[in-house]
Amino acid sequence: MMKKRTLPLMIIAACLLFGLSLGVRMNYGIILNAFADHAGLMYSKISLVVAIGELVYGFTQPAFGVLALKKSNGFVLKVGLILLAGGFILSAFSRSALLLTLTLGVLVSSGTGALCFGMIMGTISPFVGKSKAAAVSGIVNASSGIGSSVMSPVVENLISGLGITKAMLILSLLALIFLPIAFWLSGMGRHHDVEESDRGEIHNVSVTERLKEAVSSRTYRYLMIGFGT
């Protein structure tokens, strides 16, 4: 049985990961503007990088959801942080629209897709319980605004003070610093008090069955309509 003091630590860990993810996404403008000035790229090409990044962010979330079913949520969180770090490292040496698309548009956006709200909440929700799920969900969701507010001056000061190359390398280091948090959450998931038969039943359900179950849920359909709007 998990100790009571562990739950607040898990919530803080979830907030840190989600704050980093949204903090990065919400500050693409600052990063790409710096690349535009540094590499002499037109804003039309920078806009294309942003657009591709948004599409990648959306498409990778269900893909990572499937991966989480086969592996675990904690595994996907680790992959997300590695993608973030790798994308920032490679972007530090990118000076063309194509390379920026591959690094910031694909790698970094895939990393933020892996660190999405659903993945993070899915990691800690087995420990939270239904009675506290709504409150914890609100706390984690609020961390996105805090993360964005904190990351904005940090990114801007790094770029203005050190230049875009060093700033990207420091951001990659930040992602790697958060990696032990993902390892800890993953370890907590493995030690969670779930019967082996139940655990096997969860992982043996196919993706198609999961989708059918979701589509048959009225709550899921309403959520999809809301997001589509």
WOHUZI-V988961 format. One record per pair of residues at least 12 apart in sequence whose C-alpha atoms are under 8 Angstrom apart, sorted by the first residue. I is the first residue (numbers start at 0). GAP is how many residues later the second one is. Records with the same first field share a line. If there is no record, write none. Layout:
I: GAP ; GAP
//
This chain:
0: 191 ; 192
1: 125 ; 190
6: 120 ; 121
9: 114 ; 175
10: 113 ; 125 ; 129
12: 168 ; 172
13: 106 ; 107 ; 110 ; 126
14: 124 ; 125 ; 126 ; 128 ; 129
15: 127 ; 131
16: 98 ; 103 ; 161
17: 97 ; 98 ; 99 ; 102 ; 122 ; 123 ; 125 ; 126 ; 129
18: 124 ; 125 ; 126 ; 127 ; 128 ; 129
19: 124 ; 127 ; 128 ; 131
20: 90 ; 91 ; 94 ; 95 ; 123
21: 90 ; 122 ; 123 ; 125 ; 126
22: 121 ; 122 ; 124 ; 125 ; 126 ; 127 ; 128 ; 129
23: 88 ; 124 ; 127
24: 84 ; 87
25: 122
26: 121 ; 124 ; 125 ; 128
27: 22
29: 122 ; 125 ; 126
30: 124 ; 128 ; 133
31: 14
32: 13
33: 125 ; 130
34: 60 ; 129
37: 126
38: 56 ; 57
40: 55 ; 56
44: 52
45: 51
48: 48 ; 51 ; 52 ; 55 ; 56
49: 55
51: 49 ; 53 ; 54
52: 48 ; 51 ; 52 ; 53 ; 56
53: 51 ; 55
55: 49 ; 50 ; 53 ; 54 ; 57
56: 52 ; 53 ; 55 ; 56
57: 55
59: 50 ; 53 ; 54
60: 52 ; 53 ; 55
63: 12 ; 49 ; 50
64: 54
65: 141
68: 134 ; 138
69: 133
71: 114
72: 46 ; 47 ; 49 ; 50 ; 113
73: 49 ; 108 ; 109 ; 111 ; 112 ; 113 ; 115
74: 107 ; 111
75: 38 ; 39 ; 43
76: 37 ; 38 ; 42 ; 43 ; 105
77: 101 ; 104 ; 105
78: 32 ; 35
79: 30 ; 31 ; 32 ; 33 ; 34 ; 35
80: 30 ; 34 ; 94 ; 95 ; 97 ; 98
81: 29 ; 93 ; 94 ; 97
82: 24 ; 25 ; 27 ; 28
83: 23 ; 24 ; 25 ; 26 ; 27 ; 28 ; 88 ; 91
84: 23 ; 86 ; 87 ; 88 ; 89 ; 90 ; 91
85: 21 ; 22 ; 86
86: 16 ; 17 ; 20 ; 21 ; 85
87: 15 ; 16 ; 20 ; 80 ; 81 ; 83 ; 84
88: 79 ; 80 ; 83
89: 13
90: 12 ; 13 ; 74 ; 77
91: 72 ; 73 ; 74 ; 75 ; 76 ; 77
92: 72
116: 24
120: 16 ; 19
122: 62 ; 63 ; 66
123: 61
126: 65
154: 12
//
